Amino acid sequence: MQGRQNNIPGAIAALWALAGFSLLMSQAVRKLLAVSLDAANYDFSALQWLLLAAFIIFMAYSEGYKGFQKGFSPRFANRTMHLYHQGSSIERLLAPLYCMNFFNAPVRRMLVSYSLLLLILTFIFLFQHIPQPWRGILDAGVVVGLLWGLASTIYYFFRAFFKKPVIQSGEGNTTT
């Protein structure tokens, strides 16, 4: 960790945040990918192929690029830097939740995090009732978005620790 003081508890907390988040994302991808691959057992109509391609592109852009790469991932990396330098014991213990803005964040940011969690849980419930191959088509797009998000979060994490911190415009404070 270039130019940084030796801070074992902070480094462990930052790595715990990334590992916990990565595990959560990997489990979601694994489950959704299985459903997506199951859809390959069906004969797709031209409309279904078109919707598959369109939804993958839409989710790559909206969830992967806009949601994760331009929003969540840089904030996550900034919060891991906060954990490393000055995180409290509870922030470090609950590092994945802290870095996902579920506590000790601005109220607006926490509201967004909890609202997204509720929305995701609602989609999970609703998607379970959609028959194949339609569910597989939707899940394929979500898988692409989640993989993009995981990759961008890992990228920003290592960029923050080994190159330079990522500060979004208007968010110079690492606790945002």
N, C-alpha and C positions, 0 to 999 in steps of 0.2 A: 504494500500500500504506500505508494510513492509519496514521500514528503509528509507522512503522517506519523504521529506518535504511536508507540506500541500500546494498544488498548485492547487487551484480550477480551474482556467482557463485552465491549462495544462491537468487536469483530464477530464474536459468537452470536450476538443479538442480530446483527445485520445479516449474517449467513442464515440464521434461523428464520428470519423474515422471508428471505428469498427461497429457502428450502420449503417452508410451510406453504407459501403461495404457489410454488412450482408443483408441489405434491397435489394441492387442491386442483390446479389447472390440469395436471396430467391425468388425474382420476376422471375429471369431466370429459376430457378429450377421449380417453380410453372407452368410456361408456357410450359416448355419442358416436364415435367412429364405428363401433360394432353395429349400431343401428344403421348408420349410413352405408356400411358395406353390405348389410343384409338387403338393402334396397336394390343392390346390383343383381339380385336374384330375380328381379321383375323385369319385364319388357317395358322399357320407357317409350312413351309416345314422343313425337316431335315436340309437343308442348312441354312435356315433362323435362326433356333434355334442355330446352330453352330456359325453363324456370330454374333448373339446377345451375346452369351456367350463370344466369342473371343473379340468383340468390348468393352464389359463391362470391361473385364480384361485389355485390352489394354489401355482404358481411365483411369481406376483406377490407373494403373502404370504410364502412361505417363503424364496425366494431374493432377491426384490427388497426387500421390507420388512424381514424379520427378518435375513437374511444380510447384505445390503448396507447399507440405510439405518440400521439399528440396530447394526450391528457393524463391518463392513469399512470403509465410507466415512468415518465419523468418525475411525477409527484412521489411515486413509490420509492424511486431511487433517492430523492431528496430526503424522504423520511428515514431511509436506512442510514443516511449520513448523520441525521440527527441522533439516531440510536447509537451510532458509533461514537460520536463526540460527547453527547450529553444526555442520553436517554435515561429516564428514571428506571428503577427496578421493575415496576409494573409494565412500563412500555417495552422493556427488553424481554420480559417474560412472555408477554402477549404480542411479540414483535410482528407476526403476520397480520394480526387484526389491527395493530397500530398503523402499520404501513398501508393497509387497505382503507384507512381513514374511518374506522369504526369507533374510535374514541380519541380524546385529546386532539381534536382537529377543529377547525372553525365549524360553527353550527351548520352553515350552508353545506359544507363539504360532507359532514356526517349525514345530513338529510339526504343528500344525493346518494351516498353509499348505501344507506338503509333502503332508500326507494329503489335503487337498482337491484338490491338483494331481493326485495319483495317482487319486483317485476320478473326477475330471473326465475324465482320459485314458481310464480304464476305460469310462466311459459313452460317450465318443466312439467307442471301438472297438466296444462292444456295439450302440449305436444304428445303426451302419453296416449291421448285419445284419438290421435290422427293416424289413419291407416297407412301402411306402406303402399307404394313407394314415396308418398308425400312426406311422411315423417323423415325418411332418410334424406330426402332432398333438403328439407329444412335443417336437419342435423348436420349435413355436409357443410352448409354455409357457416353454421355456428362453429364447427371444428376448425375451419379455416381462420375465422376471427379469433378464436381462442389460441390457436398455435401462433398466429401473428402476435397476439398480445403477450404470450409467454416469451417468445423470442425477443420482443422489444423490451420487455421488463428485464430480462437477463442482460441485454445489451446496455441499457441505461444504468443498471446496477454496477456493472464492471466499468463502464465509462466514468461513473461518479467516483469510484474508488481508485482507479488507475490512471485516469486522464484528468478530467475536470468535472466539477459538480454541474449538474443540469439545473438551470434556474429558468423557469418559465416566466414570461412577461407578467409583471405584477405579483410574482410569487417568490420574492427574494428570501423569504423566511423559510427555513427548511422544515418547519412544522406544518406547512400548508398542504 
